[in-house]
Amino acid sequence: MSRTPTTWRYPMDMISFLASEPFDRSGDTPLYVQLKHRIALLIANQAFDTKTPLPRELEICERLELSRATVRRCFQDLVIEGRVVRKRGQGTFIKPQTSAPGIDLALNFSARMREAGRVPSSQILAFSSIPAVRGIASGLKVPEGTPVWEIRRLRLANDKPMELNYVYIPVSLCPELTRKDVDGSLYAYIAEKTGILPASVDAVYETVNLDKHEARLLGQNTGKAAMRIVRSTYDKTGTPFEVGVLISCDGQAKLHVHIAADKTTFTATAQ
């Protein structure tokens, strides 16, 4: 089977994403806060690199029909929060993050491996449309029997098997998805085609022992201890768009947990 290097890029228009849903112009949340939240979501998902300037304030004003004061206040807050940086004569750029990685790094295998200096790749084990059984339907909040894409991949780093990845997404979300499309980042494809980005995740981590089939694919002995993660991924509206099962026996993986009064964060990394 071929091994295809994966990348994590969003070849999409930022302003089109920002305008994908109408702003609530009569609600309690100020427009600058709504705009800031949408830009922050893109930043958290590493949708754009740190070397490309963000759209100019005037362009955002015109395309989104927002006042200059609204857009200026949004960018002022993003600067204060350390999310973006202004460079005189060049524009506004996403600020490189030196603290905890964003949600993309926590969820995305390719991003984690590149962060660790490894080259990610994939082997596609299975790709087909199947009717959702009870557990998958429950995770996606769709009726049983709803068509879903089943994507089974072996994820590798520097050609070494690292993770089994079984993912299910509604066919209606990406009806034209092909086997070739899942060679790379599935999140990148979904973002490009639908504008949907992962905003939150529910995950259950448990230790298991590899069965014969899993051990063969991962190049390990049957019965070896491994970590299994069962997760549901949600968009910014709280709607699940992916459920998956990940099995990894990488002894160098690390899970960092930060608990605070206002939030708890979990960051998965590879050393």
C-alpha positions in Angstrom: 0.0 0.0 0.0 1.2 3.5 -0.8 2.2 5.9 2.0 1.2 9.5 1.3 2.7 12.4 3.3 -0.1 14.4 4.9 -0.4 18.2 5.2 -2.6 20.4 7.4 -3.6 23.4 5.3 -6.9 25.2 4.7 -6.9 26.6 1.2 -10.0 28.7 1.8 -10.9 32.4 1.9 -10.8 33.6 5.5 -13.5 36.3 4.9 -15.8 33.8 3.3 -15.6 31.7 6.4 -16.2 34.7 8.6 -19.3 35.5 6.6 -20.5 31.9 6.4 -23.2 32.7 9.0 -25.1 36.0 9.6 -24.0 38.1 12.6 -26.6 38.6 15.3 -27.0 42.3 15.0 -29.9 42.5 17.6 -28.5 40.2 20.3 -26.6 40.9 23.5 -23.2 39.9 22.2 -21.4 42.9 20.6 -20.5 42.5 16.9 -16.8 42.9 17.6 -16.9 40.0 20.1 -18.7 37.8 17.5 -16.1 38.6 14.9 -13.3 38.0 17.4 -14.7 34.6 18.3 -14.7 33.6 14.6 -11.2 34.7 14.0 -10.0 33.1 17.2 -11.5 29.8 16.1 -9.5 29.9 12.9 -6.4 30.7 14.9 -6.9 27.9 17.3 -7.2 25.4 14.4 -4.1 26.7 12.7 -6.1 27.4 9.6 -3.6 30.0 8.4 0.1 30.3 8.8 1.9 33.1 10.7 3.7 34.5 7.6 0.6 35.5 5.6 -1.1 38.8 6.6 -4.8 38.7 7.7 -7.3 40.6 5.5 -7.1 44.4 5.9 -9.6 46.0 8.2 -11.3 47.9 5.4 -11.8 44.8 3.4 -13.4 43.0 6.3 -15.6 46.1 6.9 -16.8 46.0 3.3 -17.3 42.3 2.9 -19.0 41.7 6.2 -20.8 45.1 6.3 -19.3 46.0 9.7 -18.3 49.4 10.9 -14.6 50.4 11.0 -14.9 50.8 14.8 -16.2 47.3 15.2 -13.4 45.7 13.2 -10.8 47.9 14.8 -12.0 47.0 18.3 -11.9 43.3 17.4 -8.2 43.5 16.3 -7.3 45.6 19.3 -8.6 42.8 21.5 -6.8 40.1 19.5 -3.5 42.0 19.9 -4.1 42.5 23.7 -4.9 38.7 24.0 -1.7 37.8 22.2 -3.4 36.1 19.3 -2.2 38.5 16.5 0.6 41.0 16.0 0.7 44.2 14.0 3.8 44.8 11.8 4.2 48.4 10.5 3.9 48.6 6.8 3.2 44.8 6.5 -0.2 44.2 8.1 -1.6 42.0 10.9 -0.3 38.5 11.4 -1.3 35.5 13.5 1.2 35.4 16.4 3.3 32.2 16.7 2.0 30.4 19.8 4.7 29.5 22.4 2.3 28.3 25.0 -0.2 25.4 24.9 -1.0 24.3 21.3 -4.4 25.0 19.8 -7.2 22.4 19.3 -5.7 21.4 16.0 -2.6 20.1 17.6 -4.5 18.3 20.3 -6.8 16.5 17.8 -4.8 16.2 14.6 -2.2 13.5 14.2 -0.4 15.2 11.3 0.0 18.4 13.3 1.3 16.6 16.4 3.9 14.7 14.4 5.1 17.7 12.6 5.4 19.5 15.9 7.6 16.7 17.1 9.8 16.9 14.0 8.5 13.8 12.3 7.0 13.2 8.9 3.4 12.0 9.0 1.9 9.7 6.4 -1.1 7.4 6.1 -2.1 4.0 4.8 -5.8 3.7 3.9 -7.2 0.4 5.3 -10.8 0.9 4.3 -13.1 3.6 2.8 -16.8 3.2 2.2 -20.3 4.4 3.0 -22.1 2.4 5.6 -25.4 2.7 7.5 -24.7 4.2 11.0 -25.1 1.6 13.8 -26.4 2.7 17.2 -23.1 3.8 18.7 -22.1 5.9 15.7 -25.6 7.3 15.2 -25.7 8.3 18.9 -22.3 10.0 18.7 -23.3 12.0 15.6 -26.8 12.6 16.8 -28.4 11.2 13.6 -30.9 8.4 13.2 -29.7 4.8 13.0 -29.1 3.8 9.4 -28.0 7.3 8.3 -25.3 6.9 5.6 -21.9 7.7 7.1 -18.4 7.5 5.7 -16.2 4.9 7.4 -12.6 5.8 7.1 -10.0 3.4 8.5 -6.4 4.5 8.4 -3.0 3.5 9.8 -1.1 6.7 10.7 2.7 6.6 10.5 5.5 8.9 11.5 8.8 8.6 9.6 7.3 5.4 8.1 6.8 3.9 11.6 3.2 2.8 12.5 2.0 5.0 15.3 -1.8 5.0 15.4 -4.9 3.2 14.1 -7.6 5.7 13.2 -11.2 4.8 12.6 -13.4 7.8 11.8 -17.1 8.2 10.9 -18.6 11.3 9.4 -22.1 11.9 7.8 -22.1 11.4 4.0 -24.4 14.4 3.8 -21.5 16.6 5.2 -19.1 15.7 2.4 -21.1 13.8 -0.3 -18.3 13.9 -2.8 -15.5 12.6 -0.5 -13.2 10.2 -2.3 -10.5 7.7 -1.2 -7.9 10.1 -2.5 -9.2 12.9 -0.4 -8.6 11.0 2.9 -4.9 10.5 2.1 -4.3 13.8 3.8 -5.9 15.7 6.6 -9.6 15.0 6.9 -10.2 18.1 9.0 -8.5 20.2 6.2 -10.8 18.7 3.6 -13.9 19.3 5.7 -12.9 22.9 6.4 -12.2 23.5 2.7 -15.5 22.1 1.5 -17.9 23.2 4.3 -16.1 25.9 6.4 -16.5 23.7 9.5 -13.7 23.6 12.0 -13.4 21.6 15.2 -14.4 23.8 18.2 -14.6 21.2 20.9 -14.3 17.5 21.6 -15.6 14.9 24.0 -13.1 12.0 24.4 -12.8 8.9 26.6 -9.2 7.7 27.2 -8.8 4.1 28.3 -5.9 1.5 28.4 -6.4 -1.6 26.3 -4.4 -4.6 25.1 -3.9 -5.0 21.4 -5.7 -7.8 19.7 -4.0 -9.9 17.0 -5.2 -7.7 14.1 -4.3 -4.4 15.8 -0.9 -5.7 16.8 -0.1 -6.8 13.3 -0.9 -3.4 11.8 1.0 -1.5 14.5 4.0 -3.8 14.3 3.6 -4.8 17.9 3.1 -8.0 19.9 -0.4 -9.2 20.6 -1.5 -8.1 24.1 0.8 -5.1 24.2 -0.6 -2.2 26.3 -2.1 0.6 24.2 -4.2 3.7 24.6 -7.7 3.8 23.0 -9.5 7.2 22.5 -13.2 7.3 21.7 -14.1 10.8 20.7 -16.8 13.0 19.2 -15.8 16.3 17.6 -18.1 19.3 17.5 -18.3 22.5 15.4 -18.9 25.9 16.9 -22.6 25.4 17.2 -22.2 22.3 19.3 -23.1 19.9 16.4 -21.1 16.7 16.2 -19.6 16.1 12.8 -17.1 13.3 13.5 -16.8 10.3 15.8 -13.7 8.2 15.9 -11.7 5.6 17.6 -8.0 6.0 17.9 -5.6 3.3 19.1 -2.0 4.1 19.8 0.9 2.3 21.5 3.4 5.1 21.1 5.4 5.1 24.3 6.5 8.6 23.7 3.0 10.1 23.6 2.1 12.5 26.4 -1.2 14.0 27.6 -1.1 17.2 29.5 -4.1 18.3 31.6 -4.7 21.8 32.8 -7.6 22.4 35.2 -8.7 25.9 36.0 -11.9 27.6 37.4 -13.1 28.7 34.0 -11.9 25.8 31.8 -10.0 22.5 31.6 -7.7 21.8 28.7 -6.1 18.6 27.5 -3.1 18.7 25.2 -1.8 15.6 23.4 1.7 15.8 22.2 4.4 13.5 20.8 8.0 13.7 22.2 
